[in-house]
Amino acid sequence: MLNGEQDLDINLNEYGIPHPDTGWSRGRTVIENAVFAPPVDDFGPYPTCGVFDKNGDVPTAAHWRENKRVSQPVCERPKPTAYLSGTHIYGGFLFGHFGHFLVESLTRLWVTDEPYAKSFLFMPRRENCKSFRSYQTAMLDILAPDVPAQLVSQAVEVERLIIPGQAFGLGAISRGTPEFRSMLRARMSKLPTNGPKKIYISRTLHSAVGGVLNEEILEENFAENGYTIMHPQKMSISEQLIWYNSAEYIVGVDSSAFHLYAFVGRPDQKVALILRRNVDAVSHIVSQIEGMIERQPTIINSLVAEWMPERYKFGFHQSLGEANHDDIRIKLISEGFLKSEKKWRVPTSDEALTAVRIGEKSKGETLVRRVLQKRIFA
């Protein structure tokens, strides 16, 4: 039995894979005199860390990814290096990677009704994670404007620690719990709506680490059809969110940018993802968006092949997708994102070959063409 309490009539005795509709993901645990225990020497795939109370490891502080518990139980009481008085809220891991930060570091920020909370406590996921980056601070300020965040790298004792359930993440929980989605809608509804109404989210500035061949031609085509080209890397978090909140039509090559969009997503928006890779990882993005817009977004898989180094046999996050651009056009028209009478240019064979050579130069090695045997989301 946990030394704490819960705010929902749910079964906290089952601490398995978090689910968006029921279970410990929707509850909160309150621990008196808890020991907040970050990883110290082990920052590998499954570090020992979390929260310890008088009864031992607190399972509701565990971090889950897919069907695996990432943070392993704390079996012995760590020696605290400091004491934090008052009430604090457990934030969990701070990830350095942009996409993982969005999907795995913000999962417990749905608790917004603790007026006396002094801080959200985060622990570093990697040893080189020493402080919050500017985009992380910006996002935390938007989602938790009244509670500051602090990064703690050594064990500390906390007078009163609130542990929200993991309400979001990778796996079945990627749709988000009702409480998590409600928090997002409340926060994002305050954003301005003075951005463009049609946006194409470009990945051309990241094409060296994976993308669609000849995406610059896609950019030209969308601009011709009235879309504003968006380069998220050149914008602040607030600017990106304002654009996403303003848009009626959002299209782009699948990327972490859609994880950020999904924090804003509304049922009245039309959203289309053009797949750059034939891998199941995109299902997390799709599920997250679906949770917010209350239906599956339009998914366009027009890939015919993927280009990758010889040592790889299947597509991965850095492969280059070879898409049928005319097929993309047809699907966009059928789903209402384009009007058929507008111009749409298809890459020539020379342009396609040039794109492959540019990809080889950026990666520093020869790429081979792997023809797709079966498309996902087809």
N, C-alpha and C positions, 0 to 999 in steps of 0.2 A: 504494500500500500504506500503510495507516495505521501510525503509530508507536505501536502498542499491541498488545493481545491480546484474545481473546474467550474466554468460558467455555462456549460451546456449539458443537458442530460444525455450524454453519450458514453460509450464504453471505452474508458481509458486503460482497461486491462489488456487490450489487444494493441500492441505497439508495432505492428507490421507495416507493410507498404502504405504510405499515406494515400487516402482516397479523397477526391473532391467533394463527395456528397455526404460522407459519414465517417465517424471515427475520430481519433485523437487529433487529426489535422484541423478540426473545427473547434477544438477546446483550448483551454489555457490552464496551466498548472502554476500554482503559487508556492514558492519554496522559501521558508525562513532559514536564514543562515546557510545559504547555498554556497558551494565552492564552484566558481566559474573556472573551468580548466581547459585552456587552449593547448594545442600541440606544442611540445617543447623541443624534442629532438627528432621526432618522427613526423615528417611532412609528406610521406608517401601516399599511395592510393587509399589506404585505410588507416588514418592516424587515430591514435587513442586520445580522445578529447570529449568535452561536453560539460555536463553539470553533475556534481556529486552532492548528496545530502546525507542526513544521518542514517538513511537506509541503504545508501550505495548509489550506484549510477542511476540517473534520471532518464528513462528512455524517451520521454517526449522532447528531449533536447537533441536527439539524434538527427543527423542529416542523412536523408535518403536520396538516392539517384536511381531511377528505374526501379528494379526490384532488389537493390542492394543497400544495406546500411553502410554508408561511407565512414562515418565517425564510429570508432569502436568503443565499447563500454569502458568507463573509468572504474577500475576494480579496487583501487586503493585511494584513500583520501589524500589529494595533493596538499602540500604545505603552502598555505596562502602567503603571498608576499606583501599583501596590503588588505585593508578592510574598506569596503564601500558602504557607507551608511545610507539609509533610505531605500526607496524603491527604484529598481532598474528593470529593464526589459531585455530579454535574451534575443539577440539578433542572429547568432550563428556565425557561419563562415563568411569572411570577406574574400571574394575571388578577385583576381587582378584582370582576368580576361573580360572584355566588355560584355559579350553575350552571356557568359556564365555569371557575371555579376548581376545582370538583370534577372536571370532566371533562377539563380540559386542563392543570392545574397539578400534578396528583398522579400523572402517568403514569409517572414514573420511580422512584417510591418502593418498587418491588418489591425492590430490592437491599437486603437486610437482614443480609447476612453479611460486612460489612466492619467488624470490631471497632475498627480504628484510624482510621476516617473521622472527621474533625474537624467537618464540616458538609455539609449539602446547600446548593449554591449556586443561587440563583434570580436571574433578571433581570426587571426591570419590563416588563410588556407595554405599558403606557401611561405617558406622561410624569408623570402625577399619582400614579402608584403609588410612594409614598415609604417605606412600611413595611407590615408585616403587620397585618391586622385581627385582632380578637380571635377571630373564628370560624375564621380561617385558622390561627392559632397553635394553637387547640384541635384542629383536624383533623390538623395536622402532628404534634402531640404524641401523638396516638392512633396514627397510622400509622408514625411514625418516632420512637419515644420515646427512643431511645438516641443519635440524631444530631441536633444542633440545626440549624436552618435560618437562613441569612442572605441578605439581599437586597443584591445588588451592582449598582450603577448605572454603574460605570466599569470599563474593561478592567483585569484583574489577571492576573498570571502565577501559575500553580498548579504546585507541585512535582510532584504526582501527582494526576491527575483521572480518576475513573471515570465513564464515560458509559453509563448503562443505556439500553437501547433504549426507544423510545416504546411502552409496553406497553398503552396505553389511549388514548382520545380520541374524536374525532368521525369517523365514517366506518366503513370495514370493521373497524377496530380497536376499535370500541365494545363488543364482547363482552369484550375484555380477553384478554391472553395467559394461559396456565395459570399462569405464575409470578406474574402480577399478582393473579389470583383467589386463588391459594394464600396470598399475603401477606395479602389482605383477610380470608380465613377465619381465619387464625392470629390476627390482631389482634382481630377482632370477636368471636371465640369467648370472649374474656375479659370481655365486657360482661355486666352483670347481666340477668336476665330477669324483673324484678319489675314490669313495666309492664302495661297492659291487653292483653287477648287479641284484641280486635277494635277496630280504629281506622279512622276516616274522616279523611283528610287534607284539611282545609278550605283553600280559597283565597279565602274571603270577605274577608279583610283585604287582599287584593291585587286585588280585582275591578275596581278602577279602571283597572288596566293589563292587563285581559284576563281572561276567565273564562267561566262558564256563567251565563246569566240564571236568577235565582231559586235560586241555590245555597243560600241560607239555608233553603229548603224541603227541599232534599236533606239538609242537616244535621239538620233536625227528623226526617225519615224514618229516617235512620240511627240517631239517638239512640233513636227508638221501637223500633228493631230490635236494641238492645243494643250498639251501637257507641259508643265513646268518641270525641268530636270532638277532633281535634288541630289546633292552630294553631302550626305550626313557628316562626313569627316570634316567638312568646312564649317559646320554649324555647331552652336552650343546645344546642350541638352534641351534647354528651354525653347530655343528656336525650332528644333526638330519637333518637339511635342506640339508646339503651336501650329506648325504646318500639318501635322497628322490630325490635329483636332479640327482644322479648318477644311480639310479636303473632303470632297464627296466621292472622288475616284482615286484609289491608290493602287499603283502597279509597280512591280519591280522584280529583279532577280532575287531569288531567295537568299537571305543573309540575316545577320544579327539585327539589322535595322528593323526587321519585322517584329522582333521580340520587343523593341521599344515601341513601335507603332501599336502593338497589341495592348499596351498599358492604357491607350486612349480609345481603342476601337469601340464603335457604336453600331447598332443594327442598321442605321440609315446609310451607312457607308458601303460602297462597292469596292472589294479588295481582290486583287489577282496576283498570284505568285507565279513567276516564270522560273521553272526549275533549272538550275545550273549543274545539278549533280543528281544521279539516280540512286540516292541513298535514303534510308529510313529516317535519318536524323531530322529531316524536314518535317516529319510528323509532329514533333514537339511544337514547332512554330504554328502549324496548322491547328493543332488542338488548342493552343493558347489563344489564337485569334478567334476560333470558334466559340470559346467560352465567353468572349466579350461581344462579338457581333451576333451571337445566337444562331449561327449557321456556318457551314463550312465555306471558307473563301474559295474563289475560283482558282483552280490549280491547273496550270498549263505545262504539261510535260511533252515538249516537242523535240526532245533529245533523240538523236539518231546514233550518236557515238560519244565517247569520252576520250580525251587525250591525257596521257599520264606517263610517267617513267616506266621503263620496261619491267622493273621489279614489282610493279603493282598489277594485279589482275582485274581489279574492280575499282569503280570510281570511289573517290574519297573527297575530303573537304578542300583539297588543293588541286583536284583535277580540273580540266577545262572542258566544258560541255559544248558539243557541236549540235546546234539546234536547227530545225527546219523553220526558217524565219517566216516563210509564207504560211506555214501551219499555225504559227503564233498569231499571225494576222487574222486568219480565219476564225480561230477560237476567241480572240478578242472581240471580233465583230459579233459573233453568235451570243456572247455574254453581255453585250451592250457597252463595251469599253471604247469601241471605235465605230465610226460610220464608214460603210463600205466604199463610199465615193472618194474618200481621202486617199492620198498617195501613200504607198508603202514600198520601200526599196529593199530588195533581197541582196545579200552579199554575193559578189561574183566569186568564181572559183579562185581567182588570183587573190582576192581580198581574204578569202578563207585561209589560203595557204600562208599568206603573210601573217595572219593572226597566229597561226601555229608557230611560225618561226619566231615571232615576238615572244610567245610563251616559252619557247625553248631557251631563248636568250635570257629571259628573266629568271628562269629556274636553273640555268647553267647546265642543262643536260637534254639529251634527245627525248622526244615524246613519241609514244606509239598510240595508234588509234585502236580503241576497243569498241567494237560495234555492240550496241545494246541488244540483249536477247529478250528482255522483258522490261517494260516501263512500269515504274511505280505510279500510283494515282492515274493510271491510264483509263 
